[in-house]
Structure formats: C-alpha cells, structure tokens
Amino acid sequence: MKLISLLDHLAATPPAGGAAPRRALLQQLGRAAVAALPLGLGAALPAAAETKDTSLDAVSQLLLLERLVSAFYTRALAVNGLIPAAQAPDFQRILRHQNQHVALLTQALQDGGAILPPMPAFDFSGQRNVAANPVLFPNVLSVYDDFLALAQQLEDLSVRLYKGQVFNIAYDAKLYKAALRIHAVEAEHSAHVRGLRRSRGATVKNWPSSTDAAIARPAGAQALATAATGGEENLLHERLAGATVPFPTILNVFRLTFVSDESIAEAFDEPISSAAAQAALSLFF
C-alpha cells in the first residue's frame, strides 16, 4: 500500500475544538491594530504594534506556501498528459491535502480577525510574470521529470518551513497541533515525490541527503535550493537551548556500532528562517 494513501484522514481532520480562537491567535495584539498591519512577509511592523508574538506572520507565510503548492499541483493536473495516469491519483490526493491546509490556515486568520493577504499571481517559470526576466524553472508544466524536480523542492521547503514556524505558534495548543499534523503530511509528500524521482533514475533518497544529486538550476534560482535542503549536513541538534545531543556517543555506547555522520545528519529535518523561505517563495510571483 502506498503510504500517501494513509494521509487523507491526518490531513483532513481539524484540530480538536475547531479553529484557533481569536484571543489565542492574536495574543498581545489588539484587533484594531492587527487589521491595519501589512500581512505581506518582510513588511516591518509599525512601532506601536511591535511584539514578540509572531503568530500572525507565521500563519500568513504558511498560507502563502500552501497557496503556492496548491496552485502548482492544480495547474499540473490540468495539463493533459503531464502526469502519468498511474500517478495522477497520488497527486490528486496531495492536492486535496494542500487545499485542506489552505482552508485551515485561512480559517485561523479569519477567526483571528485578520485581513487575508491577497492571492498572488503565481508564475512557475520563475519569471515573476515579467516576460523579459530569465526562465528559472523551465518545462516544469510540460516535462514530467522537471515537474517532479520542482515538486520535490517545494515539498522539502514545506517540511522545513513548518518546522521553523511551528515554534511561533506553540502557545496556541490547537493551532500548534494542527501545524504538527501538517508537518507530518508534508514530510510524507516529500518522501513520495522523492521516491517517484528515484524510480525514474534520479539519484535521490526518500529524505534529504548529501548524496542526492543536485537539481540543476540557473543561479537566480539558488534561493529555492538553499531553502529546500540547505543545512542538511548539520550534525548538532539541541535538546535544550545551547545543549546539544551527543548522538555519536550515545548511539555507539548503546548499540555498540558505528553511526556515520551522514546518518546523523539525515535523521533530522532542519528548520528554515522566515527570511530564507520568503526569498524562495518570492521567486514565483
């Protein structure tokens, strides 16, 4: 059985008790102040509205990500013959998951009294809707292998961004649990797409690895490569702030076997900063 077929319930079930309550989502922010905030990521908060609570920006950026990926799969599935018939149901399921994520995050912002960011005009060529700009992602909606390559990078980015942003909404138990569930679903999407690429001859594991063959892109697209898998060589993981887990020592003692640095590095998803994620997302609009 394909693992992705097991994800429908996980992706579709909302957090217990309904959408995140207004007071939790916008804690420390007055509703009137929030309504006036620019929700585009990268826009600075007005001085009077500055706060350590970054939940609004976190949810807004995750919504942008989900809208982007949803639009990508929607367009790909609409191209006759792009996705082989055997894989079309898988990508239809993935699209259904993405749409459910969009709906959940949209509801969270609306319940918080926030104004929804406008829907960008996504351009998957990387030209950002300007014909004179160079094409950064050629053939992604006409050649299946190129489609899969971009799908892999977007799914890898999704996993990293959820892991990075989940801490910004951790005080809201309902939204926090929903984000963790979505993170797990996105990880399965990534693994599935990577498996499809490997079955077609690509040198790639089902998880990010330093042994993966690089996806060839123009220099202008480097922000996506960095956001998708940059930092995966990291061997240091913290159990508490400033206190790293000595994995090689622990594993060698209890298993009496050598654990390679590569294996340790591959065992963890790396979070990504909002700025790095935004640089990648901005390549598409």
N, C-alpha and C positions, 0 to 999 in steps of 0.2 A: 504494500500500500504506500502511496506517495505521502510523505509527511505533510505536504502542504494541504492535503485534504482534511487533515485533523485540526486545522487552524480556524475554520469558519466560526465555531462556537466561541473560541477565545477572542477572535477579532470582533464578533458581533455583540457580545454581552457587555452592556454598560456597567460601570461601577455601581455597587450596591447603593441604593438610596437615591438614584437619579444623578443629574448633573451637579457639578460643583456649586455650592451655594455662593451667592454674591459676596457675602461678608468674608468667605474664605479666599475666593479668587482675588479679590481686590483689597485684602487686608492691608491696613495702613494707608490706603489711598481713598480719598473721598470720591464719590461717584461723579460729582461735577468736575473735579479735577481730571479724572480719568477720561471723561468724554471729550475733553479738549486736547488730550495727548495725541501726538502723531504716532500711529501704530507701526509705521514702516521701521524695520530694524535699521539701526545705525543712526536714527534721529535722536538727538540728545533730549533728555527730559528737561522741561523748564525748571529753573532753580527752585521755584516754590513747590514743585511736585517731586523733588528728588527723594528717593527712598532706597533702602537696601532690598526691598521686596521687588524682585524682577519677574514675578509670575506673569504679568501682562505681556512683557516682551517674549518670555519663553513660550507661552501658548501661541502668540502671534507668529513666531518664527516656525514653530512646529506646524501650524496651519499652512503657512506658505510652502513648506516642504511637502506636506500631504497633497495640497492642491497641485503642485508641480508634478509629482509622481502619478497622481490620478490622471492628469491631463495627458501625460506621456503614454500611459497604457491605453487610455481611451482612443487616442489618435492611432496608435499602433494596431489595435484590434480592428479599427475601421479600414485599414489598408488591406485590400483583398490580396491574399497570398503571402503577406509578410511573415506571419507566424504560422508554422506548420499546423495542420489540423489536429495532430496528436497533442500538441502543446497548448492549443487555444483555450481549452477548458481551464488549464492551470492559470493562465494569465487573466482569464475572466474572473477566477476566484481571487487572485491577487488584487485586481481592480476593485472587486467588491469590498475587500478588506480596506483598501485605501479610501474608498468612498465612505465607509463606516467611520474611519478615523477622521476624515474631514468633517463629517456630521457631528461627531462627539466634540471636537475642538471648537467648531462653530458654536455649538450649544453652550459650551463653557464660557466663551466670550460674551455671548448674548445674555446669559444668565447673570454675568458679572456686570452688566450694564455698559459694556464697551461697544464702541462702534467698530464694525467689522472692517478690516482692511479691504480695499478694492481688489478684485481679481486681476492679476497681471495678464498681459497678452504674452503667453509663453511661446518662445521660439527655440525649438530643439536643435536648430542648426548651430546655435551659438552666435548668430549674427545680431542678436538682440533687436530684431525687427528693423535692421538697417541694411539694405542690400549691399552697400559699399563695404561693410565690415567683412572680415575674413570668416570663412566657414570653419568652425572649431570641431563640429561633430558631424562629419559627412556621412550620408547614407543611413542614418540611424532609423529612418522611417521607410527605408526601401531595401535594405540588406539585413537579413535575419541575424547574422553574426555581429554586425555593427549595432543592431538593436540590443542584442544581449549584452554587449560590452558596456553600453551606456546604462542599461538596466542594472547591471552588477554594480557600477559605480554609484548610482542613485540609491540602491538598496544598502550598500555599505555605508554611505553617508547617513542614511536614515538611522541605522543602528547606532552610529557614533553620536549623532545629534540628540537622539532620545536619551542616551546615557549621560550626555553632558547637561541637558536641560532638566532632567528629572529632579535634580537637586534644587532647582529654583522653584519647584512647586511641591517640595517634600512636606511642607507644613499642612498642606491640604490633603488629607488622607484619601479622599475619593478620587481626586484628580491624579494624585501620586500613584495609586493602584492602577488606574486606567493607563497611565503612561508606561508603567512597568509591563503591563499586559501587551501594549502595543509594541514596546521594545522587543519582546519575545517573538511576536509575529513578524516584525521586520527582519529579525535575525534569521527566521526560517525562510522568508522570501529571499534573502541574500544567499543562503545556502542552496536553495533550489535553483536559482539562476546560475550560480557558480557551477553546480552540478551539470546543468544543461550545457554550459560552455565547455566543460571538461569532456562531456560526451561527444562534442563536436571537434575535439582535438586541441582545445586551448590548454595551456599549461597553467592550471589554477586548481587550488584546493577548494573544499566547500566552506572554508573560512579564510580570512585574510592571512597571508603568509609571505615571508620574504622570498620564498621560492616561486611565487606567482610571476608569470611573465607579465611585463609591463604592457599596459594598453597604450598603443602609440597615439599620441595627440599632439596638435600644434602647441607651441609654447604658451599661447594665450589661454589654453585650457588647463594649465597646470594647477590652478586653484581647485579644480574638481578632483584631480588625482591626489593632491595633498589632503583634501578634506575627506576623501573616501577611505584612504588607507595609510595616510601619513602617521608616523609614530608607532606603527605596529611592532617595531623592533624593541619596544620598551620592555625591560626586564624587572623594573621596580614597581611594585604595587603596594599601596598603603593599606594597612589595617586600621590605622588612626592617622590623623594629620601628623606628618613628619615621621611616622613609624612604619617602615617598610616590612613586608613579609619575607623572611629568608627562605624562599621556596626551594632553591637547590639544596640547602642544608636539611630542611625538614623532609623533603621527599627522598633524599639519599639515605637518611637515617632510618625512616620507617619502611621504605620499600627495598632498601639495600641494592639500589640500582642507580645508574647514572641517568640524570634527566638533562637533556640538552637545553642550552639557552634558547634555541629556536622553538622548542616545545613550550617552554615557559612563556615566551613572547606570544605565541599563537593562542595561548589558553585564555586570553582576556581581550575583550573589546576595549578600545581606547576612546574615551570621551573626546569631544571636539569643542572648541570655543565658539561662541556665537559669531564672532568676527570672521573666523575662518570658514564657518558654514555659510555665512552670508555672502562671502566672496565667491563661493561656488554656486550658490543659488542664483546670484545676480548674473551669471553667465547666460541665463535662459530668458531674460526679459529686460 
